[in-house]
Amino acid sequence: MAIQNNQNLKVLIVGSGLAGLTAARVLREHHAVTIYERGGVAVATGGQGIMIAGNGNRILTPLGYEGEGARVGGVPIHRLRMFDDKNHQIQDTVMDLKARFGTDILGQKRSDFRDELVRLATAPSAELGIGGEPATVVYNQAVVGIDPEEGVVTFGDGTTAAADVIVVADGIHSRLRPLVAGEGAPKPQKTGHLAYRVAVSVEAANRALAEANMKPPVWWRPEMFNNTTLVLNGPPGSCRVAMAYPLRRNTYFNFSCIMETRVSSRRTTESWHADGDRDEMLEYFGWDEGLKRILGSATEVKCWDLQDLDPLPTWTKGRAILIGDAAHAMTPMQGQGANLSIEDAEALRLLNNEHDAQGTGAKVRREDVPAILRRIDSVRRPRADRALELVRATHGRFTGHSKYEDKSDFFMGYSGIYAALAEKEKGAAKHGEDK
Ligand SMILES: Cc1cc2nc3c(=O)[nH]c(=O)nc-3n(C[C@H](O)[C@H](O)[C@H](O)COP(=O)(O)OP(=O)(O)OC[C@H]3O[C@@H](n4cnc5c(N)ncnc54)[C@H](O)[C@@H]3O)c2cc1C
C-alpha cells in the first residue's frame, strides 16, 4: 500500500555500499535521502560473489528485492559438500534452511546484488509501488568530516550540507568512525588470513579442462555443484581451504581461497579491490590439477587480507549513526558481514513515522533523532558483538568444518528491529522479576 509522500527528515548517507544502499531503500518512503559516494558509478562492483542468507533475504524481499529474479539470478543454496585434497567427499549435508528460516541462502554476483540495491534505492517510486521519492546518489563526492551534533557533513572541497540524520556507511576503513565512536575507537586489524577471490565462468572452466584433456574433478559436475556450497580442504595441516558456490543461475562459481598470511610471500595491501597474484594463488590452491585449471580460467583475481574490528563503545553520537562494516567489520568465515549490514539498515525503520517513539503514529521530529539512534544502538551493537565472537571462534580451527558448524539459529533466525527490541524488553522485565 502506497503511503503519502511526506519527505519528513533530511537524511544524508555516506557510502553507497551494501549498507548505505539498503538504508536508502528503508528510509526513502518517508524521508528525503541523499547518498554521497566517493567513488564513481561502478564503485565496488568486483565480479566476485556474495551469499545473502535468511536474515538478509527476509528483510530485503518485502522491500522489493528479487534475488531469484531474472536481473539478479541468485542461486538458492541448500546443500553442502566437503572434499579432502584427494577429492574424496567427506561431508554431504542437505541444509533445510528454507523450512527453518523461510528462505535459502542466495549465491549472487556481487555486482548483480549491488545493482539490485541501487534499483531499490533509486528507481521511481511507481516502479516499486511505494510512496516517497527515490534517493539521490551523488558519486565522486567524498565526505571528509561530520558534525554529529549539528548534523552537518563536509566535503573534500570544503562545502557542507545539513541533515537531520547522518548515516555513516563508509566501510571497514571508515574515515568518519572516530567522529562518532571517539578518537580512541578501535581500528580494523589483520587477522592473519588472506582470501583470493575469483568468479569462474562454468563454461570457461570446462573449456580449460577440455583443452588440457582432463576429466573434471568429481565435484565439478552440475549434479554435484548446482545449488551447492563446495568446501575444498587443502592438504592436512596446510590451513588452506577453498569455498565455492554458484552464482547467476549456476553459470558462474565464486571461489574464496583462504589461507594463513604467514605462509604467503605476497605484499600486503589495504584495498579489497586489489588485484591478486594469479601464480601465487595457483601455487597455494592448485593441490589438485583440476582445481588449478578451474581457478586458472578466471579472468580476474582479487586478494584481500582479512581484517576485523574490535567492538566499538558506541555506534551513535548526536544525529549520526555508524552502520555496516564501519560499525562491525568481521571476516567472511560465516558469510555474514553484509547480512548484518542489511539488518542495521532495517533497524533505521525506527526513524520512519510508521512507528514514532511513543507509538502514536506521529511524524518523527528532528529533536527525536538522537534518542531513536540510541535505541537502535542498544540492540544492534550487542548483536554485532556476539556475531564477532562467533566468527572469531572459527579463526583458530581453520578448516571448512568450523565454518559450517551450525550457527544459523543465531544468524539467520534474526527477525528485525521490533522483535529485537521486544526481546530486550522481555529480558529486562525478567531480570527485574528475578531480582
Ligand atoms: C572475501 C569476502 C567475502 C565476503 N562474503 C560475504 C558473504 O558471502 N556474505 C556476507 O554477508 N558478507 C560477506 N562479506 C562481507 C561484506 O562484503 C561486507 O560486510 C559488506 O560489503 C559491508 O558493506 P558496507 O556497505 O558496510 O561497506 P562497503 O561495501 O565497503 O561500502 C562502503 C562504501 O563507502 C564508500 N566510501 C568510503 N569512504 C567514503 C567517504 N569518505 N565518502 C563517501 N563515500 C565513502 C566506499 O567507496 C564504498 O562504496 C565478505 C567480505 C569479504 C572480504
Ligand as a Chemical Component Dictionary entry (heavy atoms), coordinates in Angstrom:
data_LIG
# 
_chem_comp.id                   LIG 
_chem_comp.type                 NON-POLYMER 
_chem_comp.pdbx_formal_charge   0 
_chem_comp.three_letter_code    LIG 
# 
loop_
_chem_comp_atom.comp_id 
_chem_comp_atom.atom_id 
_chem_comp_atom.alt_atom_id 
_chem_comp_atom.type_symbol 
_chem_comp_atom.charge 
_chem_comp_atom.model_Cartn_x 
_chem_comp_atom.model_Cartn_y 
_chem_comp_atom.model_Cartn_z 
_chem_comp_atom.pdbx_ordinal 
LIG C1  C1  C 0 36.262 -12.111 0.689  1  
LIG C2  C2  C 0 34.985 -11.604 1.306  2  
LIG C3  C3  C 0 33.801 -12.324 1.127  3  
LIG C4  C4  C 0 32.608 -11.893 1.740  4  
LIG N1  N1  N 0 31.493 -12.624 1.580  5  
LIG C5  C5  C 0 30.370 -12.267 2.224  6  
LIG C6  C6  C 0 29.185 -13.035 2.100  7  
LIG O1  O1  O 0 29.155 -14.042 1.387  8  
LIG N2  N2  N 0 28.079 -12.644 2.802  9  
LIG C7  C7  C 0 28.094 -11.540 3.601  10 
LIG O2  O2  O 0 27.072 -11.249 4.248  11 
LIG N3  N3  N 0 29.182 -10.758 3.712  12 
LIG C8  C8  C 0 30.319 -11.095 3.048  13 
LIG N4  N4  N 0 31.421 -10.312 3.157  14 
LIG C9  C9  C 0 31.356 -9.060  3.935  15 
LIG C10 C10 C 0 30.684 -7.939  3.132  16 
LIG O3  O3  O 0 31.289 -7.819  1.874  17 
LIG C11 C11 C 0 30.782 -6.607  3.890  18 
LIG O4  O4  O 0 30.321 -6.794  5.204  19 
LIG C12 C12 C 0 29.907 -5.540  3.201  20 
LIG O5  O5  O 0 30.391 -5.292  1.903  21 
LIG C13 C13 C 0 29.910 -4.250  4.004  22 
LIG O6  O6  O 0 29.134 -3.290  3.327  23 
LIG P1  P1  P 0 29.317 -1.734  3.661  24 
LIG O7  O7  O 0 28.290 -1.048  2.860  25 
LIG O8  O8  O 0 29.358 -1.535  5.119  26 
LIG O9  O9  O 0 30.777 -1.373  3.138  27 
LIG P2  P2  P 0 31.316 -1.283  1.643  28 
LIG O10 O10 O 0 30.593 -2.246  0.766  29 
LIG O11 O11 O 0 32.796 -1.355  1.755  30 
LIG O12 O12 O 0 30.881 0.177   1.161  31 
LIG C14 C14 C 0 31.432 1.356   1.675  32 
LIG C15 C15 C 0 31.224 2.436   0.638  33 
LIG O13 O13 O 0 31.569 3.715   1.196  34 
LIG C16 C16 C 0 32.319 4.454   0.231  35 
LIG N5  N5  N 0 33.113 5.423   0.997  36 
LIG C17 C17 C 0 34.160 5.154   1.815  37 
LIG N6  N6  N 0 34.608 6.292   2.382  38 
LIG C18 C18 C 0 33.829 7.287   1.903  39 
LIG C19 C19 C 0 33.791 8.698   2.133  40 
LIG N7  N7  N 0 34.661 9.296   2.975  41 
LIG N8  N8  N 0 32.864 9.444   1.495  42 
LIG C20 C20 C 0 31.966 8.848   0.648  43 
LIG N9  N9  N 0 31.963 7.508   0.383  44 
LIG C21 C21 C 0 32.876 6.757   1.022  45 
LIG C22 C22 C 0 33.124 3.389   -0.487 46 
LIG O14 O14 O 0 33.595 3.839   -1.747 47 
LIG C23 C23 C 0 32.100 2.265   -0.605 48 
LIG O15 O15 O 0 31.308 2.384   -1.758 49 
LIG C24 C24 C 0 32.610 -10.723 2.540  50 
LIG C25 C25 C 0 33.794 -9.974  2.700  51 
LIG C26 C26 C 0 34.967 -10.421 2.099  52 
LIG C27 C27 C 0 36.223 -9.631  2.307  53 
# 
loop_
_chem_comp_bond.comp_id 
_chem_comp_bond.atom_id_1 
_chem_comp_bond.atom_id_2 
_chem_comp_bond.value_order 
_chem_comp_bond.pdbx_ordinal 
LIG C1  C2  SING 1  
LIG C2  C3  SING 2  
LIG C2  C26 DOUB 3  
LIG C3  C4  DOUB 4  
LIG C4  N1  SING 5  
LIG C4  C24 SING 6  
LIG N1  C5  DOUB 7  
LIG C5  C6  SING 8  
LIG C5  C8  SING 9  
LIG C6  O1  DOUB 10 
LIG C6  N2  SING 11 
LIG N2  C7  SING 12 
LIG C7  O2  DOUB 13 
LIG C7  N3  SING 14 
LIG N3  C8  DOUB 15 
LIG C8  N4  SING 16 
LIG N4  C9  SING 17 
LIG N4  C24 SING 18 
LIG C9  C10 SING 19 
LIG C10 O3  SING 20 
LIG C10 C11 SING 21 
LIG C11 O4  SING 22 
LIG C11 C12 SING 23 
LIG C12 O5  SING 24 
LIG C12 C13 SING 25 
LIG C13 O6  SING 26 
LIG O6  P1  SING 27 
LIG P1  O7  DOUB 28 
LIG P1  O8  SING 29 
LIG P1  O9  SING 30 
LIG O9  P2  SING 31 
LIG P2  O10 DOUB 32 
LIG P2  O11 SING 33 
LIG P2  O12 SING 34 
LIG O12 C14 SING 35 
LIG C14 C15 SING 36 
LIG C15 O13 SING 37 
LIG C15 C23 SING 38 
LIG O13 C16 SING 39 
LIG C16 N5  SING 40 
LIG C16 C22 SING 41 
LIG N5  C17 SING 42 
LIG N5  C21 SING 43 
LIG C17 N6  DOUB 44 
LIG N6  C18 SING 45 
LIG C18 C19 SING 46 
LIG C18 C21 DOUB 47 
LIG C19 N7  SING 48 
LIG C19 N8  DOUB 49 
LIG N8  C20 SING 50 
LIG C20 N9  DOUB 51 
LIG N9  C21 SING 52 
LIG C22 O14 SING 53 
LIG C22 C23 SING 54 
LIG C23 O15 SING 55 
LIG C24 C25 DOUB 56 
LIG C25 C26 SING 57 
LIG C26 C27 SING 58 
# 
